[in-house]
Structures are given as C-alpha cells and as structure tokens.
Amino acid sequence: MKKILITGASGFIGSFLVEEALKRNYEVYAGVRSSSSRKYLTDSRIKFFETELSDKDTLKQKFSETEKFDCVIHNAGLTKTCKNEEFNTVNFQYTKILLKHFRKAIKNRKNLFT
C-alpha cells in the first residue's frame, strides 16, 4: 500500500484530499497542527502526522523519525489574512522550511520517499 502525507489535512480542501486518498487505498498520514480540528478526519484508517511548520527543530526531528512516503501533497497555507507579512510567512517561508527538510532527508539517504 502506498503512503501519502497530506499537509493542511484538517482544512476544507485537505479533508477532501484525505478522503480521496483513502478511496484510492493509500495509507494516509494527515499533516495537522496539534491544535487543529479533526472534525472532518474521523476515518479510523487516518494516521496523524502532528507538527508545526513554523517549528524548525520539531519538524527536523519529525522527518528524521518518520516512515517513508510515496507521495506528499503540501496543502497547508493561508487563504486570507489582514497582514501580507503573515501570508508570506505561512505560504512561502514555511514551505521553504518543509522543502529544506525534504532535501536534507533525501541527501542524507534518510529518504522520505520510497
């Protein structure tokens, strides 16, 4: 069974991505913050991958301990905010941090992907 990580899984679009991945028989890891609502993530097959994209150290640790993924869908982000700086931080800077950890894992042969 292929493994997929979906960040932003507790959001409107993310929850639909999780549902579709389950329909397609993926082993689903729902990337969520510990404070995120799991109201739409009730299927017992879902495995939760709790992390804060803003916390570099925890993110690094989480990816060094994780199982390998066949696919990652990065769906976490803001759709609206009153502050442009916040939009940039969440949607650009946090994505850069996530990609940095993917690259390091691949480079160090602690490959996140099978």
C-alpha positions as CSV (number, residue, x, y, z in Angstrom):
1,M,0.0,0.0,0.0
2,K,1.4,3.4,-1.0
3,K,1.9,6.0,1.8
4,I,0.9,9.6,1.3
5,L,1.4,12.7,3.6
6,I,-1.1,15.5,3.1
7,T,-0.2,18.7,5.0
8,G,-3.1,21.0,5.8
9,A,-5.3,17.9,6.1
10,S,-7.8,19.5,8.6
11,G,-8.7,22.3,6.2
12,F,-11.6,22.4,3.7
13,I,-9.5,21.2,0.7
14,G,-7.2,19.0,2.8
15,S,-10.0,16.9,4.2
16,F,-11.3,16.2,0.7
17,L,-7.7,15.2,-0.4
18,V,-7.6,12.8,2.6
19,E,-11.0,11.3,1.7
20,E,-9.9,10.8,-1.9
21,A,-6.6,9.2,-0.9
22,L,-8.4,6.8,1.3
23,K,-10.8,5.9,-1.6
24,R,-7.7,5.2,-3.7
25,N,-6.3,2.9,-1.0
26,Y,-3.4,5.0,0.2
27,E,-2.1,4.7,3.7
28,V,-2.9,8.3,4.7
29,Y,-0.9,10.5,7.0
30,A,-2.8,13.7,7.8
31,G,-0.4,16.5,8.5
32,V,-2.0,18.7,11.1
33,R,-1.2,21.0,13.9
34,S,-1.9,19.7,17.4
35,S,-4.5,22.5,17.8
36,S,-6.2,21.7,14.5
37,S,-9.8,20.5,14.5
38,R,-10.2,16.9,13.4
39,K,-13.9,17.2,12.8
40,Y,-13.7,16.0,9.2
41,L,-10.9,13.5,9.8
42,T,-12.7,10.7,11.6
43,D,-11.9,7.7,9.5
44,S,-10.0,5.2,11.6
45,R,-7.5,4.5,8.8
46,I,-6.1,8.0,9.0
47,K,-2.7,8.3,10.7
48,F,-1.9,11.7,12.1
49,F,1.4,13.5,11.5
50,E,1.3,16.3,14.1
51,T,3.8,19.1,13.5
52,E,4.1,22.9,13.4
53,L,5.7,24.0,10.1
54,S,6.9,27.1,12.0
55,D,9.0,24.9,14.4
56,K,12.1,24.0,12.6
57,D,13.6,21.8,15.3
58,T,10.4,19.7,15.8
59,L,10.0,19.5,12.0
60,K,13.5,18.2,11.6
61,Q,13.0,15.6,14.3
62,K,9.6,14.5,12.9
63,F,11.0,13.9,9.5
64,S,14.1,12.0,10.8
65,E,11.7,9.7,12.7
66,T,9.1,9.3,10.1
67,E,8.3,6.4,7.8
68,K,8.9,6.8,4.1
69,F,6.3,8.4,1.9
70,D,5.4,7.6,-1.8
71,C,3.8,10.9,-2.2
72,V,3.5,14.3,-0.4
73,I,0.8,16.8,-1.0
74,H,1.7,20.1,0.6
75,N,-1.7,21.8,1.1
76,A,-1.1,23.8,4.3
77,G,-1.4,27.6,4.0
78,L,-3.4,30.7,4.5
79,T,-6.2,31.7,2.1
80,K,-6.8,35.1,3.6
81,T,-5.2,37.3,6.2
82,C,-5.2,41.0,7.1
83,K,-1.4,41.1,7.0
84,N,0.6,40.5,3.9
85,E,3.6,39.6,6.0
86,E,1.7,36.8,7.7
87,F,0.6,35.4,4.3
88,N,4.3,35.4,3.1
89,T,5.5,33.8,6.3
90,V,3.0,30.9,6.2
91,N,2.7,30.3,2.5
92,F,6.3,31.0,1.4
93,Q,8.7,30.7,4.4
94,Y,7.1,27.6,5.9
95,T,7.0,25.9,2.5
96,K,10.7,26.7,2.1
97,I,11.4,25.1,5.6
98,L,9.4,22.0,4.6
99,L,11.3,21.6,1.3
100,K,14.6,22.1,3.1
101,H,13.9,19.1,5.3
102,F,12.8,17.0,2.4
103,R,16.0,17.8,0.5
104,K,18.2,17.1,3.6
105,A,16.4,13.7,4.2
106,I,17.0,12.7,0.6
107,K,20.6,13.9,0.6
108,N,21.4,12.1,3.8
109,R,19.8,8.9,2.4
110,K,17.1,9.0,5.1
111,N,14.9,9.2,2.1
112,L,11.3,10.3,2.8
113,F,10.3,8.7,-0.4
114,T,10.4,5.0,-1.3
